[in-house]
Amino acid sequence: MNPKTFSIEEFRDHLLDEGLVRSKDVVGCSEAEIDELMRVQRVSRIPGLYRDFLRVMGKSPYPLLSGTDWSYEDLLRIKESAREILAEDGADPGILDDALVIAMHQGYVIYYLPAIGAAGDDPGVWNYIEEEQPTNPWPTFRAFLLSLIELRREELGVYRDLEAGGRFTMTQVEENGDPLD
């Protein structure tokens, strides 16, 4: 997977091949749902790569970014919540006027694509952390996605260490004791 040019399908396949997600974890949005998201978030467009992400795995992007609201259902409500957080924090909610809010973590970190009307197909991802200034830690959406691979690897490594020590099990079982797929 070329880090500068990969498609969302290649990203998904990489996640599956590495065992970072299961195929049932990857559910995409319909075009109608993507159009509804544009309407609800009041944006004129969704950049190409993020649109592809929604189409391929936006309905349920978990387990990437555990503890973060960023599924399709979350996206329908988080822009207003993000505005409220900014206002309560004394920051300007206007920074989200032409932005697409793509995630919110634990109610204090907002991830967004600013100036969506003028953004290219692979825009930078900005974040706002409560009581801090907005920053642009990921110059492209691809860079953001690559960072998620590293986070997921680290998370699974911790789980494996806990499992090896007998303090955690990664094997989920049904009530009758059979392993889940």
C-alpha positions, 0 to 999 in steps of 0.5 A: 500500500503506497502511503501517498496514493492508496485508495480506501479499498486498499486501506480496508484490505490492509486492515483486514490482511493485518488482522486489525479489523474483521470483515464484519467491522467494515460497513459502508454508507450508501450515497443517500446516507452520504447526501444526508450527511452533507445536508445535516452538516450543512456542507456543499461537498465532501472531498473525494477520499473522505467520500470513499471512506464513508462509502467503504467503511463509514457506517461502522469504522470501528474498532479503529479509534476506540472511544471515538464517535465517528460512525455514520450515526454519530456524524449526523449529530456531532457537528452541533455538539462540537459547536457547543463544546467550542462555545463553552470553551470560549472558542469560535464555533464559526471555525466549523461553518464550512467544515465537516466534523468527522469525529469527536473523542470523549467530548473534548477532542474534535476532528474536522476538515475545514474549508470544505468548499475549497478543500482538495480530494485529500484534505488535511485533518484538523483537531481541536482539543478542549482549552487549546488552539486548533491544530493540523497534525495530519496534512492529508486524510491519508496521513490521518488514516495511516496514524490509525493503523499505528494506533490500532497496532499499539492497542492490539499489542497491549491487549496481547500483552494482557492476554499473555499475562492472563489478565484479558482475553481477545477471544470473544465467546457466545453464551454457550462458550463457542468462539464468535467469528 
